[in-house]
């Protein structure tokens, strides 16, 4: 994979982590077209946190770091709108951003290094065990997500997704490139809870 790419962006009030699930309700024409292109071409789009602005209409400012989202399922919702399920993939840094005439955000992105697969250190085993108990209780959200309870990066990303943290805290955790540093920040949050 090239170290840079052009990518359609979907700014959201959420932080997507590699390996994590994301369900979206699509109703704006720009995103319906984007989903159609991704589905036809087997492509993906980037998810970035909105720092200033709203999900609908113009976005004033987004986070610089995001994650690529690959569509794994699409369906018609009870209200007749398009629903999609995505899985987070590789992290990226936005280096340049622009908007098409239809309002779709596009960006030149630099792919960030993949996090190394590291065995969950002994002092954080309880976090993997906790996830193993909690994820099945969240319903179908994690049913299709591959499980790696012994991998430090996977455990840290899943905890960052499900814990009641602020979006800024979640973004800070996404921006870390060291899985052990992420676990070190999450461990005390679990102990406080």
Buried (B, 14 or more C-beta within 10 A) or exposed (E): EEEBBEBBBBBBEBBBBBBBBBEBEBEBEBBEBBBEEBEEEEBBBBBBBBBEBEBEEEBEEBBBBBBBBBBEEBEEEEEEEBBBBBBBBBBBBBEEBEEEEEEBBBBBBBBBEEBEEBEBEEEBBEBBEBBEEEBEEEEEBBEEBEBBBEBBBBBBBBBBBBBEBEBEBBBBBBBBBBBBEBBBBBBEBBEEE
